[in-house]
Amino acid sequence: MREHLQPFWFSRSSIRRFRFVLIAAAACFSGASGTFAADTDPIDAITREFSVYVGNPTATIPRVDAITREFTVYVSNPTAAIPRVDAITREFSVYVGNPTAIIPSTDAISREFIVGVSVVAQTPTPTPSPTPFNDAVFLGNSVPPQIATDHGWPVQITARNTGNTVWTAGMLFALQATSDTCNLIPSNSVDLAPSAAVDPGADYTFSTILQGPSAPGSCELTLQMGQNGNLFGPVFQASVNVVTAVNDASALGHTIPALLAPGSSLGVGVTFKNTGNTVWYGGSTFALKVLQDTCSMIGLAEIPIQVDQITTPNQVYQFIFQLTAPPTEGPCTLQFSMTDSGTVFGETQTVNLTIAIPPNAARGWENYE
C-alpha cells in the first residue's frame, strides 16, 4: 500500500507545506517478521540518501521493542510519493536533503512523518575460520660433519611452526627424511613426543640418533617437515662424512677415599675422557666396566651412562655410583675401564683402599650401655 500527497496551493512565492504522519503500529503486523530489501521509491531529493533504519537495510526487525523517531523531508516535487512505511516488518530508505541546504522558495513542500523503527541488537557475523596451512622454518641443529662407522651419534634439529595448525603426533606431524643416501635415519622419520603440542609460533626440538653405516664414505641427508606424508616448509640439508670407528679413553681420576669404615656406604665418582671418535651416550653400548672388585663393594659388572647424557670426542664424563664397604676390615682393590659392547678399551683406573675403623673413631661403647 502506498500513500501519495496532494499539494495545497498558495501564492507562487509561498512555501507549500504538507504534514503527513505515518505511525507504524506493532499490533497491526503481529504475525510479520523477517528480512526485506529496502523500499526506495525515488524522490526528487535535494542532496543525499539517508537510511531511517540505522543504516542496515537487511536486518531482521522483531515484532516488539519498537521506538518512534521523527524526520522531516524537503522535496521539490509536490507530487512525489513518500515511501511506504511498514516499520515492523520492513525497513526503507528515504532521500533527505542536507540540513544546511537552502530550500527553494517556490514549488517546495515540507513533508513531516513519523516512522516506527526497531532498535535491534545485531547478531555479530561469525568470523570465518582461516584456512589451515602448514609451514615451518629450521632454527638450528647439532648434526656433526663426521660420524663413526657402526656407531650412533645423537643429534637435535629445531624447527619453528610458522603455519596456523598445531603439530601433534596424533595428527601425524613428523620430521621426514626425503633423501638419506647412507640410511643414517633407519626409520626415515623423526616423530614428535606423544605428549607434544607445537602451537603456531612455537619451537620444537627433534631428537634422533644418526646411525653410521658399516663402511666409511660420504653421506647426504635431507629432511623436511610433513604431515601424514605431505611435506611442507623448507628442506634441511646436511653432508656427513663416515670414518672408521676408534674407541679410546683416558682415566682422569676418582673420588674414592683411601680409608672406609666397615659397613659404611657413600657415593663416589670415576672420571674418563673420550679420546676416540665415537660418542658415549645413555642407552648406547658404552659403559664403565668393573674389572676388579675384590671386596664386592659395587655389586655391578658395568655402570651405565645416565639417560640424556652425551659425551662426544674430547669431552669428559664422570660415572656416579654407590660404594658399600664390607663389615670386616682389610684391603680392597677396585679397577675400572671403558667398554663398548663388552669390549674393553682405553686406560684403566685402579683404586686401592683399606676397610678399617678410622683412628679417631670410638670403640666399645656397647660396654658402657
Residue pairs with C-beta under 8 A, 6 or more apart in sequence:
1 84
2 41
2 81
2 84
3 20
3 22
3 81
3 82
3 84
4 79
4 81
4 82
5 18
5 20
5 78
5 79
5 80
5 81
5 82
5 109
5 111
6 18
7 16
7 18
7 78
7 79
7 109
8 16
8 17
8 18
9 16
10 16
12 106
13 105
13 106
15 103
15 105
15 108
15 109
15 110
16 78
16 107
16 108
16 109
16 110
17 109
17 110
18 78
18 109
18 110
18 111
19 110
19 111
19 112
20 82
20 111
20 112
20 113
21 112
21 113
21 114
22 82
22 85
22 113
22 114
22 115
23 68
23 114
23 116
24 66
24 85
24 86
24 87
24 88
24 115
24 116
24 117
25 88
25 116
26 63
26 64
26 66
26 88
26 116
28 88
29 63
29 86
29 88
29 89
30 63
32 63
32 88
32 89
33 60
33 61
33 62
33 63
33 89
34 60
34 61
34 89
35 58
35 59
35 60
36 58
36 89
36 90
36 91
37 57
37 58
38 51
38 57
38 91
38 92
38 93
39 83
39 84
39 86
39 90
39 92
39 93
40 49
40 83
40 92
40 93
41 81
41 82
41 83
41 84
42 95
43 73
43 75
43 77
43 80
43 81
43 82
43 83
43 94
43 95
44 75
44 76
44 77
44 80
45 73
45 75
45 95
45 96
45 97
46 74
46 75
46 76
46 97
46 98
46 101
46 103
47 96
47 97
47 98
47 101
48 95
48 96
48 97
48 98
49 93
49 94
49 95
49 96
50 71
50 93
50 94
50 95
50 96
51 57
51 91
51 93
52 69
52 71
52 91
52 92
52 93
52 94
52 115
52 117
53 59
53 61
53 87
53 91
53 92
53 117
53 118
54 117
54 119
54 120
56 91
56 120
56 122
57 91
57 92
57 93
59 91
59 120
59 122
60 120
61 87
61 88
61 89
61 90
61 91
61 118
61 120
62 118
62 120
63 88
65 118
65 119
65 120
66 87
66 88
66 116
66 117
66 118
67 116
67 117
67 118
67 119
68 114
68 115
68 116
68 117
69 114
69 115
69 117
70 112
70 113
70 114
70 115
71 94
71 96
71 112
71 113
71 115
72 110
72 111
72 112
73 82
73 94
73 95
73 96
73 97
73 110
73 111
73 112
73 113
74 96
74 97
74 103
74 108
74 109
74 110
74 111
75 95
75 97
75 108
75 109
75 111
76 104
76 107
76 108
78 107
78 108
78 109
82 94
82 111
82 113
83 92
83 93
83 94
84 92
85 92
85 113
85 115
85 116
86 92
87 115
87 116
87 117
87 118
88 116
88 118
91 117
97 103
130 164
132 163
132 164
132 165
133 163
133 164
133 165
134 163
134 165
134 225
134 227
134 230
134 232
134 233
135 161
135 162
135 163
135 232
135 233
136 159
136 160
136 161
136 162
136 163
136 225
136 232
136 233
136 234
137 159
137 160
137 162
137 233
137 234
138 157
138 158
138 159
138 160
138 233
138 234
138 236
139 158
139 159
139 160
139 203
140 157
140 158
141 155
141 156
141 157
141 158
141 236
141 238
142 155
142 156
142 157
143 155
143 157
143 210
143 221
143 238
143 240
144 153
144 155
144 240
144 312
145 239
145 240
145 241
146 240
146 241
146 242
146 243
146 277
147 153
147 184
147 210
147 212
147 240
147 241
147 242
147 243
148 212
148 242
148 243
148 244
148 245
148 246
148 276
148 277
148 278
148 279
149 212
149 213
149 214
149 215
149 216
149 242
149 243
149 244
149 245
150 212
150 213
150 214
150 245
151 211
151 212
151 245
151 278
151 279
152 209
152 210
152 211
152 212
152 279
152 281
152 284
153 209
153 210
153 212
153 279
154 207
154 208
154 209
154 210
154 279
154 281
154 310
155 207
155 208
155 209
155 210
156 205
156 206
156 207
157 175
157 190
157 205
157 206
157 208
157 223
157 236
158 203
158 204
158 205
158 206
159 175
159 203
159 204
159 206
159 225
159 233
160 201
160 202
160 203
160 204
161 167
161 198
161 199
161 200
161 201
161 202
161 203
161 204
162 200
162 201
162 233
163 200
163 232
164 200
165 171
165 200
165 227
166 197
166 198
166 199
166 200
167 173
167 192
167 196
167 197
167 198
167 204
167 227
168 192
168 196
168 197
168 198
169 191
169 192
169 193
169 194
169 196
171 227
171 228
172 227
172 228
173 192
173 198
173 225
173 226
173 227
174 189
174 190
174 191
174 192
174 225
174 226
174 227
175 189
175 190
175 206
175 208
175 223
175 224
175 225
175 226
176 188
176 189
176 190
176 223
176 224
176 225
176 226
176 229
176 231
177 185
177 188
177 189
177 221
177 222
177 223
178 222
178 223
178 224
178 231
178 235
179 220
179 221
179 222
180 188
180 219
180 220
180 221
180 222
181 219
181 220
181 221
182 213
182 217
182 219
182 220
182 221
182 240
182 242
183 211
183 213
184 210
184 211
184 212
184 213
184 219
184 221
184 240
185 208
185 210
185 211
185 221
186 211
189 226
190 206
190 207
190 208
190 223
192 198
192 204
192 206
196 204
198 204
210 221
210 240
212 242
212 245
213 219
213 242
215 242
216 242
216 243
216 244
217 241
217 242
218 239
218 240
218 241
218 242
219 239
219 240
219 241
219 242
220 237
220 238
220 239
220 240
221 237
221 238
221 239
221 240
222 235
222 236
222 237
222 238
223 235
223 236
223 238
224 231
224 232
224 233
224 234
224 235
224 236
225 231
225 232
225 233
226 232
243 277
245 276
245 277
245 278
246 276
246 277
246 278
247 276
247 278
247 338
247 340
247 343
247 345
247 346
248 274
248 275
248 276
248 345
248 346
249 272
249 273
249 274
249 275
249 276
249 337
249 338
249 345
249 346
249 347
250 272
250 273
250 275
250 346
250 347
251 270
251 271
251 272
251 336
251 337
251 346
251 347
251 348
251 349
252 271
252 272
252 273
252 316
253 270
253 271
253 349
254 268
254 269
254 270
254 271
254 349
254 351
255 268
255 269
255 270
256 268
256 270
256 323
256 334
256 351
256 353
257 266
257 353
258 352
258 353
258 354
259 353
259 354
259 356
259 358
260 266
260 323
260 325
260 332
260 353
260 354
260 355
260 356
261 325
261 355
261 356
261 357
261 358
261 361
262 325
262 326
262 327
262 328
262 329
262 355
262 356
262 357
263 324
263 325
263 326
263 327
264 324
264 325
265 322
265 323
265 324
265 325
266 322
266 323
267 320
267 321
267 322
267 323
268 320
268 321
268 322
268 323
269 318
269 319
269 320
269 321
270 288
270 318
270 319
270 321
270 336
270 349
271 316
271 317
271 318
271 319
272 288
272 316
272 317
272 319
272 338
272 346
272 347
272 349
273 314
273 315
273 316
273 317
274 280
274 311
274 312
274 313
274 314
274 315
274 316
274 317
275 313
275 314
275 346
276 313
276 345
276 346
277 313
278 286
278 313
278 340
279 310
279 311
279 312
279 313
280 286
280 305
280 310
280 311
280 317
280 338
281 305
281 309
281 310
281 311
282 304
282 305
282 306
282 307
282 308
282 309
282 310
283 305
283 307
284 305
285 340
285 341
286 305
286 338
286 339
286 340
287 302
287 303
287 304
287 305
287 338
287 339
288 302
288 303
288 304
288 319
288 336
288 337
288 338
288 339
289 301
289 302
289 336
289 337
289 338
289 339
289 344
290 298
290 300
290 301
290 302
290 303
290 334
290 335
290 336
291 335
291 336
291 337
291 344
291 348
292 333
292 334
292 335
292 350
293 332
293 333
293 334
293 335
294 331
294 332
294 333
294 334
295 325
295 326
295 330
295 332
295 333
295 355
296 326
297 323
297 324
297 325
297 326
297 332
297 334
298 321
298 322
298 323
298 334
299 324
300 321
302 339
303 319
303 321
305 311
305 317
305 319
306 320
309 317
311 317
319 336
325 332
325 355
326 332
326 355
328 355
329 354
329 355
329 356
329 357
330 354
330 355
330 356
331 352
331 353
331 354
331 355
332 352
332 353
332 354
332 355
333 350
333 351
333 352
333 353
334 350
334 351
334 352
334 353
335 348
335 349
335 350
335 351
336 348
336 349
336 350
336 351
337 344
337 345
337 346
337 347
337 348
337 349
338 344
338 345
338 346
339 345
357 363
